[in-house]
Amino acid sequence: MSDTNQYGTVKFYEEVFADILADVATGSKAQDKETANNILVAFKNAIESWIDYHEQSADTYKQLLADYLAE
């Protein structure tokens, strides 16, 4: 990977998305439609999972602070 494709750059993410989108071009309309839907659902699920993770983390930090202040 060249310097312009370093992790976190636009080019890096462009290549990651291109690899994912390549799965939607098999030539079979039914398979491509299912794959496209799976990609979109997976993206939504990943976002929801990260939201859950961060909400749980925030709750843990709040409890840690409360425990500390109670001492």
C-alpha positions as CSV (number, residue, x, y, z in Angstrom):
1,M,0.0,0.0,0.0
2,S,1.5,3.3,-1.0
3,D,1.6,6.4,1.2
4,T,-1.6,7.7,-0.5
5,N,-3.5,4.5,0.5
6,Q,-2.6,4.7,4.2
7,Y,-5.2,3.6,6.8
8,G,-7.7,6.3,7.4
9,T,-7.3,8.2,4.2
10,V,-10.0,8.7,1.6
11,K,-8.1,6.4,-0.8
12,F,-7.9,3.6,1.8
13,Y,-11.7,3.6,2.4
14,E,-12.4,4.0,-1.3
15,E,-10.5,0.8,-1.9
16,V,-12.2,-1.0,0.9
17,F,-15.7,0.0,-0.4
18,A,-14.6,-0.9,-4.0
19,D,-13.8,-4.4,-2.8
20,I,-17.1,-4.8,-1.1
21,L,-19.1,-3.4,-4.0
22,A,-17.3,-5.8,-6.4
23,D,-19.4,-8.5,-4.8
24,V,-22.5,-7.0,-6.4
25,A,-21.5,-7.5,-10.0
26,T,-21.8,-11.3,-10.6
27,G,-24.1,-11.0,-13.6
28,S,-26.9,-12.7,-11.8
29,K,-29.6,-10.1,-11.1
30,A,-31.2,-12.1,-8.3
31,Q,-27.9,-12.9,-6.6
32,D,-26.7,-9.3,-7.0
33,K,-29.9,-7.9,-5.5
34,E,-29.5,-10.2,-2.5
35,T,-25.9,-9.3,-2.1
36,A,-26.6,-5.6,-2.3
37,N,-29.3,-5.9,0.3
38,N,-26.9,-7.9,2.5
39,I,-24.3,-5.2,2.3
40,L,-26.8,-2.5,3.2
41,V,-28.2,-4.5,6.2
42,A,-24.7,-5.3,7.3
43,F,-23.7,-1.6,7.3
44,K,-26.8,-0.7,9.3
45,N,-26.1,-3.6,11.8
46,A,-22.5,-2.4,12.2
47,I,-23.6,1.1,13.0
48,E,-26.1,-0.1,15.5
49,S,-23.6,-2.4,17.1
50,W,-21.1,0.5,17.5
51,I,-23.9,2.6,19.0
52,D,-24.7,-0.2,21.5
53,Y,-21.0,-0.6,22.3
54,H,-20.5,3.2,23.0
55,E,-23.7,3.4,25.1
56,Q,-22.6,0.5,27.2
57,S,-19.1,2.1,27.6
58,A,-20.6,5.4,28.6
59,D,-22.7,3.6,31.2
60,T,-19.6,1.8,32.6
61,Y,-17.7,5.1,32.8
62,K,-20.6,6.7,34.6
63,Q,-20.7,3.8,37.1
64,L,-16.9,4.0,37.6
65,L,-17.2,7.7,38.4
66,A,-20.1,7.2,40.7
67,D,-18.2,4.4,42.6
68,Y,-15.1,6.7,42.8
69,L,-17.1,9.6,44.2
70,A,-18.9,7.4,46.7
71,E,-15.7,6.4,48.4
